[in-house]
């Protein structure tokens, strides 16, 4: 393990020299590539340097304990050794996690699709709540949201909304949100006070560049139509809305949120690329995915991943058995505790797999 980390540290230092080289500074492309590589390695290098510092302090403390000391000083040194030993073990675990294979999509922006599922109007209202939740979460992270397509109900619900989230680490955090979300509450239209159960589905796709997914124009059927909406100004009287059908796969993407047909076409192509990328990835990894029983779920969107129970103010993530009794703050975008727990569970599983091989 430490041989690999030493090699990373050497590369980090080499990159520091390269970034000071006038030839590199004058080449914008090289400068960007080297700067990103150094940034990607910085966490591991800084953690490793902290590890070496703590190890050195621990070695010195053990040497001191071998000397003649009075009882008070000996106890102080023993306490320091215990503290440094604990720090060293913690940092070793951090280094192991940093060495785990990284999801190649983690640094990408994402496209999120939310749809009301079982439950009619109540499901659409819940889908609207989820859209607001992710919007608030994005605000907390300083990310930008861009709505690409939406289909609203007359009472403020969301039949479907598709939006992009742009910001550092967007996919690495939001990827755990794919799946079926369930709500248990008394609908505003329920006069008898009975609790209803409804669901909405969430799909989180990494946004990909054109070079990552090749799409031939001859494989596309592009239709234009008038935008639709609940009424009033939401209805466009010009044919600015765009529907793109990818003939080989049958995937269909619509976009009508912009007044410009060109902008709608561009957004629809972004969604299509993301869906094709996910489809190709799933096909490549299907056999592996069937065998892998992940602590964070299979990723199948039909799988119920989380329940939001209003009467008990409870949120339960079924993949890791985590229950929080602060529903209001979660729906207000406070998702860090849930997402951090899912990240930890996935890292733990990967570490166990590595240890089993060793």
SVG drawing of the C-alpha trace seen along z (x, -y; Angstrom):
<svg xmlns="http://www.w3.org/2000/svg" viewBox="-64 -34 81 47">
<polyline fill="none" stroke="black" stroke-width="0.4" points="0.0,0.0 2.7,-2.5 4.7,-1.8 1.6,-3.0 1.2,-6.1 4.9,-6.9 4.5,-6.8 1.5,-9.1 3.5,-11.6 6.3,-11.6 3.9,-12.3 2.3,-15.1 5.7,-16.8 6.5,-16.3 3.3,-18.0 4.2,-20.9 7.4,-21.4 5.6,-21.1 3.0,-23.7 5.9,-26.1 7.5,-25.4 7.1,-28.4 6.4,-26.0 3.5,-24.5 2.2,-27.8 2.0,-29.1 0.0,-26.0 -3.5,-26.4 -4.5,-22.7 -1.5,-21.2 -1.9,-23.6 -5.5,-22.6 -4.7,-18.8 -1.8,-19.0 -3.7,-21.2 -6.6,-18.8 -4.4,-15.8 -2.6,-17.5 -5.9,-18.5 -7.1,-14.9 -4.0,-13.6 -3.9,-16.3 -6.2,-14.6 -4.1,-11.4 -0.8,-13.2 -1.8,-15.5 -3.3,-12.5 -0.1,-10.5 2.1,-13.4 -0.1,-13.7 0.4,-9.9 4.2,-10.3 4.1,-13.1 2.1,-11.1 4.2,-8.1 7.4,-10.1 5.8,-11.6 4.8,-8.1 8.3,-6.8 9.8,-9.6 7.3,-9.1 8.2,-5.4 11.9,-6.2 11.2,-8.7 9.3,-6.0 12.4,-3.8 14.3,-6.5 14.4,-7.0 11.3,-9.1 9.5,-10.1 6.1,-8.6 4.2,-11.7 6.1,-12.1 5.8,-8.4 2.0,-8.6 2.0,-11.7 4.1,-9.9 1.9,-6.8 -1.2,-8.9 0.4,-10.6 1.4,-7.2 -2.2,-6.0 -3.5,-9.1 -1.0,-9.0 -1.6,-5.2 -5.3,-5.9 -4.6,-8.8 -2.3,-6.6 -4.9,-3.8 -7.6,-6.4 -5.3,-7.9 -4.4,-4.4 -8.1,-3.7 -8.5,-7.0 -5.6,-6.1 -7.2,-2.7 -10.4,-4.5 -8.5,-7.0 -6.8,-4.0 -10.2,-2.4 -11.1,-2.6 -12.9,-5.8 -16.2,-6.0 -15.1,-7.6 -18.4,-9.6 -18.0,-11.1 -16.7,-14.5 -19.5,-14.8 -22.5,-17.0 -25.8,-15.2 -29.2,-15.0 -32.0,-14.2 -35.4,-12.9 -38.3,-12.8 -41.7,-11.3 -44.8,-10.8 -45.6,-7.1 -48.3,-5.2 -50.8,-7.5 -52.1,-9.9 -52.3,-13.5 -50.7,-12.8 -47.7,-11.1 -47.3,-14.2 -47.4,-16.4 -44.7,-14.3 -42.6,-14.4 -42.8,-18.2 -41.6,-17.9 -38.6,-15.9 -37.8,-18.4 -37.8,-21.2 -35.7,-19.0 -33.0,-18.5 -33.2,-22.2 -32.5,-23.2 -29.7,-20.6 -28.1,-22.1 -28.4,-25.6 -26.6,-24.4 -23.7,-23.0 -23.5,-26.1 -24.6,-24.1 -26.6,-25.4 -29.9,-23.8 -31.2,-24.1 -34.7,-22.8 -34.7,-20.9 -38.3,-19.6 -41.3,-19.6 -44.9,-18.5 -47.0,-20.0 -50.4,-19.3 -53.1,-21.9 -52.7,-21.7 -48.9,-22.2 -47.7,-18.7 -45.1,-17.3 -45.9,-14.5 -42.4,-14.7 -39.4,-17.1 -36.0,-16.7 -33.2,-19.0 -29.4,-19.3 -27.3,-19.9 -23.9,-21.5 -21.3,-21.6 -18.3,-19.9 -19.1,-16.4 -22.7,-16.5 -22.8,-12.9 -20.7,-11.6 -23.4,-12.7 -26.6,-12.5 -26.0,-9.0 -27.4,-7.4 -30.8,-9.0 -31.8,-6.8 -34.7,-4.6 -38.3,-4.6 -39.1,-7.1 -42.2,-6.4 -44.3,-8.9 -46.9,-8.1 -49.1,-11.0 -52.7,-12.3 -53.4,-14.0 -54.9,-17.5 -57.9,-16.1 -58.5,-13.3 -61.5,-14.2 -61.4,-11.1 -57.8,-11.6 -56.6,-8.3 -52.9,-7.9 -52.1,-7.2 -49.0,-5.7 -47.7,-7.1 -44.4,-6.8 -42.2,-8.8 -39.2,-7.6 -35.8,-9.4 -33.2,-8.7 -29.8,-10.3 -27.7,-10.1 -24.1,-11.4 -24.0,-14.1 -21.6,-13.1 -19.8,-14.9 -20.4,-14.3 -17.1,-12.4 -18.2,-9.9 -21.4,-8.8 -21.4,-8.8 -24.9,-9.6 -25.5,-9.4 -27.9,-12.0 -29.4,-9.3 -30.5,-7.4 -32.6,-10.3 -36.2,-11.3 -36.8,-14.9 -40.3,-16.2 -41.4,-19.7 -44.7,-20.6 -46.4,-23.3 -45.5,-23.4 -48.2,-22.4 -48.8,-23.3 -51.5,-23.8 -52.7,-27.0 -52.1,-30.7 -48.5,-31.8 -47.2,-28.2 -48.7,-27.3 -46.5,-28.2 -48.3,-28.9 -45.2,-28.3 -43.7,-24.9 -40.7,-25.4 -40.9,-22.1 -38.7,-19.3 -39.1,-15.5 -36.1,-13.3 -36.5,-9.6 -33.3,-7.5 -34.5,-4.9 -32.0,-2.0 -32.9,-2.0 -36.4,-3.5 -35.4,-6.1 -37.6,-9.2 -36.7,-12.6 -38.8,-15.7 -37.9,-19.2 -40.3,-22.2 -39.0,-24.5 -37.3,-27.0 -39.0,-29.4 -36.3,-28.7 -36.5,-25.5 -32.7,-25.4 -32.2,-25.6 -34.8,-22.8 -33.1,-20.6 -29.7,-21.2 -31.2,-20.3 -33.0,-17.2 -29.7,-16.0 -28.0,-16.4 -30.6,-14.2 -30.5,-11.6 -26.7,-11.3 -27.0,-10.8 -29.7,-8.1 -27.7,-6.3 -24.6,-6.4 -26.5,-4.8 -28.0,-2.2 -24.6,-1.2 -23.1,-1.1 -25.9,1.1 -25.5,3.5 -21.7,3.8 -22.1,4.3 -25.3,6.4 -23.6,9.7 -21.5,8.1 -24.4,6.1 -26.6,9.2 -23.9,10.9 -23.1,7.8 -25.3,7.3 -24.4,3.8 -25.0,2.2 -26.4,-0.8 -28.9,1.2 -28.9,2.5 -29.7,-0.8 -32.9,0.6 -35.4,-2.3 -38.2,0.0 -36.5,0.7 -37.9,-1.3 -34.9,-3.0 -36.5,-5.5 -39.7,-6.2 -40.9,-9.7 -43.4,-9.2 -45.2,-12.4 -47.2,-11.3 -44.0,-10.2 -41.8,-12.9 -39.6,-10.0 -37.2,-9.4 -35.9,-5.8 -33.3,-4.7 -34.0,-1.0 -30.6,-0.2 -28.7,-0.9 -31.4,-0.8 -30.9,-4.5 -33.9,-6.3 -34.0,-10.0 -36.8,-11.8 -36.4,-15.1 -38.5,-14.9 -39.0,-18.6 -35.2,-19.4 -34.6,-16.5 -37.2,-17.8 -35.7,-21.2 -32.5,-19.8 -30.5,-18.7 -29.4,-15.4 -25.8,-15.3 -26.3,-12.8 -28.1,-10.3 -25.7,-10.7 -22.6,-10.5 -24.0,-7.3 -24.5,-5.8 -21.0,-6.7 -19.5,-5.1 -21.6,-2.0 -20.3,-1.7 -16.7,-2.3 -17.0,0.3 -18.2,2.9 -15.4,2.1 -12.8,2.3 -14.2,5.7 -13.9,6.9 -10.2,5.7 -9.4,7.4 -11.1,10.6 -8.8,10.7 -5.7,10.0"/>
</svg>
